[in-house]
Each structure stands twice: as structure tokens, then as C-alpha cells.
């Protein structure tokens, strides 16, 4: 993988985690994702591991 691709994967993972944190704090409400918060955090963690 190129450096640009790795950085893009990490950026997407960070955005996913930020959305989850904002949902937990009540700043953002995305009803379709409420049931998948745990799995989205696992996916973001795996994306960071793959990009490393």
C-alpha cells in the first residue's frame, strides 16, 4: 500500500470514531448507527491495524 492510501484509511477510521464519540455525547444523532456502535469501533480499530 502506498503512503497516501494508509493515511486515507487512518483518516476514515478517525472520522468513524469521532462520529461515535459525538453520538455518545449526544451531539450527533444517527439512529441507523445506534445499534452498531460497538462494531463500528472494532472496524475502525482494524482499519488502523491494517494501515500500520
Secondary structure, 3 states (H helix, E strand, C coil): CCHHHHHHHHHHHHHHHHHHHHHHHCCCCCHHHHHHHHHHHHHHHHHHHHHC
